[in-house]
Amino acid sequence: MSIPNTAAAVLDEHVVLEVEGMDRMYLNLYVPRLQCETGVVGFFRHHRGATFASPVLMEPITKAFVTAIDRYIRSSQVPVVEFAKGQRKDDIAKDRLAKYTGDEGVLFVGKAQEKAKVFRAQKRIDPQTGRRYPWIVRSTAMVNHYYFYCVDGDFGPFFLKFCSYFPYNAKLCINGHEYVKRQLDKEGIEYKPLDNGIASCANPKRLQQICDELSASKIHDLLTKWLLRLPQPLTQEDRAAGYQYGVSILQAEFSLTQVLDRPLAGRIFFEQVIRENLDIGRPDQVQLIFKRRVTKRTPGRFRTRVITEGVTPSLHVDYKRTRIKQYHKEGLALRTETTINDTRDFAIGKRLNPTNLDALRQIGFTANRRLLDVQRISHDPAQAQDAIALMQRPVVVNGVRASALRFADERTQCLLQTLPLFRMQPDGFTSKELRANLAQFIGLQPDQMRPGRGTYHLRRLKLRGLIERIPKSNRYRVTDAGLRISLFYTCAYNRILRPGIADTCTPLHDDSSKIAAALSNLQTAIDRQCEPYKLAA
């Protein structure tokens, strides 16, 4: 059996199933009107009619909520698990799920003490009268949390976590792949599951459609359904007055699973790709995967990490609070997944609604694809001789002349290093953005790069087909050929020419340089060849 030796060969010829969809989602449930001090005061004074707003008024609500949970546990005969510190809750849920035979219900209720945001009373002094008075302030405390691990007929396993203290914020965790498996079961479509994905499917087209159909409204329907079944801290009168849970996105994972027909080829490909892309996490390379500018003031670490668990390596690329992870899943598939931990990193709202979720989908799936594009091309950079020749001499197209992009020219290298960055940008780039990035590479301030220079460089790139103009706009996009040629130029220059020249300049007697030693042997051979003929060496 022949093993493919390039990334392009593996991805083009050996992928038997490709699935793109949402993976895990971790959602925050909160009552919007109870997230600030004035809202809490309004709840007790104006809604419930109390004379003063005080934490004392919160205690009866908490007791009633905990009592309702205990009553539900006894009536439903649901097992209770006291989580120990450091215990993996998912492992417990996985073991109990394996023994569960029902289609829908509560697996168990878990209980753990965790830190939460709460409201407390604080003594304050009136500056005019000097009298003390209590005031509601935000604080944190270690309080009991209740985990309801459930199985839904449409979504499969999920959990709801309630804080037992005012304002009773909660968390919802779902898995998009479990939703997909349930839908395939309902439609009678045969498939082979992965631990967190699909290994094969009798109807791949329908599989992708089901992944695309998972929407914000369906998640809201799931939440509404189970909130009506489980105990709630606020009464029906409270909810009717507008004190209902809103939903925001804490974490969202978007995955691309490419199942390979040859697992060995997949592992070889992945290990080679890791070696070729250890610098993918640098700010100048990762910033435009997500279409976000990285400056010295940008928070977070920008890095590439290779983590080995057992014998399976995984590649991690960090950007602010977002991460791309890539690994060889269960020896069968290449999994690329983008995890967004803060939607504000991309100027997207946190509320779970169709607009925000669709925007996050676009960012997550685009980041996955563009990372694979860079890996594919950086691993296979060889280009035809005519393309290199086209770069080395001036060109004239329709009477318009553009100067050469010579390989060893420093400004040419700086210009071509900007193209892979702009390739990551879905809506292209402008002349101003090109000048700003090019100025950084050259060592100038952006205002020192005149607009005329931007036009000059755009013409050099466009006439060679390295970029193309987006119709009806002043923006440009990098072509496939432009990405390949720019990567070949920059990789060959940085990895071959510069270290090679450095070795060449090493004194010939320096044995630590292989090139210097070879040149020394060549010089000796020439001298010996010239000596019989009395020629000066």
Protein Blocks (a to p, Z undefined) as FASTA:
>chain_A
ZZdfbfklmmmmmccbdcdddfddddddddfklmbfklmmmmmmmmnopabdcfklmmmm
mmmmmmmmmmmmmmnopacddddehiafklmmmmmmmmpcbfbdcfbdcddddddddddd
dddddfklopacdddddddddddddddddddfklopadddddfbdehiacddddfklmmm
mmmmmnopacdddfbbcfbdfblmlmmmmmmmpcfklmmmmmmmmmmmpccfbdfklmmn
opacddddfbdcdddddddfblklmmmmmmmmmmmmmmmmpmklmmmmnopacdfklgcj
dddddddehjaccddddehjbccddddehhlaccdddddfbfklnopafbdcfklmmmmm
mmmmmmmmmmmmmmmmmmmmcccfklmmmmmpccdeehiacddddfklmklmmmmmmmmm
mmmpmnlpafklmmmmmmmmnopafklpcfklmmmmmmmmmmnopaccdehiabdcddfk
lmmmmmmmmmmmmmmmmmmmmmmmpcfklmkbmklmmmmmmmmmmmmmmmmnopaZZ
